[in-house]
Amino acid sequence: MGLTPGLGLHIRAGVELTKAERLDELFWISLGAKMLATAGIVLLAAKVIERSDAFIGAMVATLPVSAGPAYVFLAMEHDDAFIASASLVSLNINTGVSAFITVYAFAAQRLGAVSSTVVALACWLALGLANSAWLPPLPVALAVNFSAALLAMLATRRLLVPGRSKPAAVAKWWDLPFRAALVMALVAAVLIAARLAGPRAAGIGALTPVVLASLTLILHPRIGGPASAEVMINCLPGMIGIASALAVLHVAAVPLGSPLALTLGLLTCIVWNSMLTIVRQRRATAKTARA
């Protein structure tokens, strides 16, 4: 029996929905929002990368477009203390994203798009399962996140080739809808599987790098493995911003409330990525002036 028109989300045939039914509705609404948001950001980042450079696209891709909607709907279902605890778990699991980027960057030099992405996701999942059983205090979790990102930057630095040329991307009429469908299918598969497998899997699934994995599957066949790897490597500085945003959310959720804490977390990511972009532009300007 469907929703009675005009009576709102939580009224069905004149009877108020149970808490379980409301939570079920919220899950499907959350799923739809995350599918659309992730598809939008991935398509935007892919277009930016194809028309400009890897760094700007990476800054777009490392905004919290996937985890953000997840936390908004978690905040609708749970109290501030739950959000504070969940954000610390997310911060701990987030270290695996730097490993995902590193493994993909090296695999993409020789393997195809699907093989490189699957290998990188398998590495992320192994680390996520291991880290989910270990919950360090905030300073330790932050230090591990920062160290993982910095070590990944050092390990992949030799793969960055200044002035690397990339093949021209030839768009077909079906290209845009196919990309959107691919991204949304990946997001749906991850989140539904996480929901069916239980709370531990849900915690891991919420931080699955769906945006980055979607980008690799889209960009790798279009601009080549090495150029796609360069995009992923440029995402590594953005991981420091995501870790900082999760730390802000953890600290601010209880004293300030989840809505304000989530806003501060989003602003942290935006400010960090903006600062990285400004610093890079200034360095490029200074280099041009010296030349």
C-alpha positions in Angstrom: 0.0 0.0 0.0 1.6 3.3 -1.1 1.8 6.7 0.6 -1.5 8.6 0.8 -1.1 11.8 -1.3 -0.8 15.0 0.7 -0.3 13.3 4.1 3.5 13.5 4.1 6.4 11.0 4.2 5.5 9.3 7.5 1.7 8.7 6.9 0.5 5.6 5.1 -3.3 5.1 4.6 -4.0 7.3 7.6 -1.7 5.3 9.9 1.6 6.7 11.2 4.6 4.6 10.0 6.6 2.6 12.6 10.1 3.6 13.4 11.5 0.7 11.4 9.4 1.7 8.3 10.6 5.3 8.6 14.2 4.2 8.9 13.7 1.9 5.8 12.3 4.9 3.9 15.3 7.0 5.0 17.7 4.4 3.7 16.2 4.4 0.2 16.0 8.2 0.2 19.7 8.3 1.3 20.6 5.7 -1.4 19.0 7.8 -4.1 20.6 11.0 -2.9 24.1 9.4 -2.7 23.7 7.8 -6.2 22.7 11.2 -7.7 25.3 13.2 -5.8 28.1 10.7 -6.6 27.2 10.5 -10.2 27.1 14.3 -10.5 30.5 14.8 -8.9 32.2 12.0 -10.9 30.9 13.3 -14.2 31.9 16.9 -13.3 35.4 15.8 -12.2 35.8 13.6 -15.4 34.8 16.6 -17.6 37.2 18.9 -15.7 40.0 16.4 -16.0 39.5 15.9 -19.7 39.3 19.6 -20.5 41.9 21.0 -18.0 44.3 19.1 -15.7 44.4 16.3 -13.2 44.9 18.4 -10.1 41.7 20.5 -10.4 39.6 17.4 -11.1 41.2 15.7 -8.1 40.2 18.6 -5.9 36.6 18.2 -7.0 36.7 14.4 -6.5 38.0 14.7 -2.9 35.0 16.7 -1.7 32.9 14.5 0.7 30.1 13.9 -1.9 29.6 10.3 -0.9 30.2 10.3 2.8 28.4 13.6 3.2 24.9 12.4 2.4 25.5 9.2 4.4 26.2 11.3 7.5 23.3 13.6 6.9 20.9 10.7 7.0 22.7 9.0 9.9 22.1 12.3 11.8 18.4 12.0 11.0 18.3 8.5 12.5 20.7 8.8 15.5 21.8 11.2 18.2 24.9 13.4 18.3 26.9 10.9 20.4 26.3 8.3 17.7 27.6 10.7 15.0 30.7 11.5 17.1 31.5 7.8 17.5 30.8 7.0 13.9 33.1 9.7 12.6 36.0 8.3 14.6 35.4 4.9 13.1 35.2 6.5 9.6 38.5 8.4 10.3 40.1 5.1 11.2 38.8 3.3 8.0 39.7 6.3 5.9 43.4 5.4 6.0 42.7 2.7 3.5 41.8 5.2 0.8 45.5 6.3 0.5 46.4 2.6 0.0 43.6 2.3 -2.7 45.2 5.2 -4.6 48.7 3.9 -4.3 47.8 0.3 -5.4 45.7 1.6 -8.4 48.5 4.1 -9.5 51.0 1.3 -9.8 48.6 -1.3 -11.2 47.3 1.1 -13.8 50.8 1.3 -15.4 50.3 -2.2 -16.7 46.7 -3.5 -16.1 43.4 -2.5 -17.6 40.7 -0.3 -15.9 38.7 -3.1 -14.3 41.7 -5.2 -13.1 43.5 -2.1 -11.6 40.3 -1.0 -9.8 39.5 -4.4 -8.5 43.0 -4.9 -7.1 42.9 -1.5 -5.4 39.5 -2.1 -4.0 40.6 -5.5 -2.6 43.5 -3.8 -0.9 41.2 -1.1 0.6 38.7 -3.8 1.8 41.4 -5.8 3.5 42.7 -2.7 5.3 39.1 -1.6 6.1 38.2 -4.9 7.7 41.4 -4.9 9.7 41.1 -1.3 10.9 37.4 -1.7 11.8 38.4 -3.9 14.7 40.9 -1.3 16.0 39.6 2.1 17.3 42.5 4.3 18.4 42.0 7.8 20.1 41.6 10.8 17.9 45.2 12.0 17.9 46.5 8.6 16.9 43.9 8.2 14.2 44.7 11.6 12.7 48.5 10.8 12.8 47.9 7.5 11.0 45.8 9.2 8.3 48.3 12.0 7.7 51.2 9.5 7.7 49.4 7.2 5.2 48.7 10.1 2.8 52.3 11.4 3.0 53.8 8.0 2.5 51.6 7.4 -0.4 52.6 10.7 -2.0 56.3 9.8 -1.6 55.7 6.3 -3.0 53.9 7.5 -6.1 55.9 10.6 -6.8 58.0 9.0 -9.5 54.8 8.2 -11.4 54.1 11.9 -11.9 55.4 13.0 -15.3 55.3 16.8 -15.9 53.7 17.7 -19.2 52.4 14.2 -19.7 50.2 14.1 -22.9 47.0 12.2 -22.7 44.9 10.7 -25.6 42.0 12.9 -26.8 38.7 11.7 -25.3 36.2 11.1 -28.1 32.6 11.4 -26.8 29.7 9.4 -28.2 26.0 10.1 -27.8 25.6 7.4 -25.2 28.7 8.3 -23.2 27.1 10.6 -20.6 24.1 8.4 -19.7 26.4 5.4 -19.6 28.8 7.0 -17.2 26.0 8.1 -14.9 24.4 4.7 -14.9 27.8 3.0 -14.2 28.5 5.3 -11.2 25.0 5.0 -9.7 25.0 1.2 -10.1 28.3 1.0 -8.3 27.0 3.2 -5.4 23.8 1.2 -5.1 25.6 -2.2 -5.1 28.0 -1.1 -2.3 25.3 0.5 -0.1 22.7 -2.3 -0.5 25.3 -5.0 0.2 26.5 -3.1 3.3 22.9 -2.8 4.5 22.2 -6.5 4.1 25.5 -7.6 5.6 25.1 -5.8 9.0 26.3 -2.7 10.8 30.0 -3.5 10.6 29.8 -3.8 6.8 27.6 -0.7 6.7 30.3 1.3 8.5 32.9 0.1 6.0 30.5 0.6 3.0 29.8 4.2 4.0 33.5 5.0 3.5 34.0 2.9 0.3 35.9 5.1 -2.2 33.0 5.0 -4.7 33.9 8.3 -6.3 37.5 7.4 -6.9 36.7 3.9 -8.1 34.1 5.3 -10.5 36.6 7.8 -11.8 39.2 5.1 -12.5 36.6 3.1 -14.4 35.6 6.1 -16.5 39.0 7.8 -17.0 41.2 4.8 -17.5 39.8 3.7 -20.9 39.5 7.3 -22.1 42.8 8.9 -21.2 45.0 5.8 -20.5 46.2 4.1 -17.3 49.2 6.3 -16.5 47.2 9.6 -17.0 44.3 8.1 -14.9 46.9 7.1 -12.2 48.1 10.7 -12.1 44.6 11.9 -11.4 44.4 9.5 -8.4 47.8 10.6 -7.1 46.7 14.2 -7.2 43.8 13.1 -4.9 46.2 12.3 -2.1 46.6 15.8 -0.7 42.8 16.0 -0.5 42.8 13.0 1.8 44.3 15.1 4.5 41.4 17.5 4.2 38.9 14.6 4.5 40.7 13.3 7.6 40.6 16.7 9.1 36.9 17.1 8.4 36.1 13.8 10.1 38.1 14.9 13.1 36.2 18.2 13.2 32.9 16.2 13.0 34.0 14.0 15.9 35.0 16.8 18.1 32.0 19.1 17.3 29.1 16.7 17.1 28.2 16.5 20.8 28.8 20.1 22.0 27.5 21.9 18.8 25.0 19.4 17.5 25.2 17.3 14.3 23.9 19.8 11.8 26.5 22.5 12.7 29.2 19.8 13.0 28.5 18.5 9.6 28.6 22.0 8.2 32.0 22.6 9.8 33.3 19.4 8.4 32.2 20.3 4.9 33.7 23.7 5.2 37.0 22.1 6.4 37.2 20.1 3.1 36.3 23.1 1.0 38.8 25.4 2.7 41.6 22.8 2.5 41.1 22.0 -1.2 40.8 25.7 -2.0 44.1 26.4 -0.2 45.8 23.6 -2.1 44.5 25.0 -5.4 45.7 28.6 -4.5 49.2 27.4 -3.4 49.5 25.4 -6.7 48.5 28.3 -8.8 50.9 30.7 -7.0 53.8 28.2 -7.6 52.9 27.9 -11.3 52.8 31.7 -11.6 56.1 32.1 -9.9 57.6 29.4 -12.1 56.3 31.1 -15.2 57.7 34.5 -14.0 61.2 33.0 -13.5 61.1 31.5 -16.9 
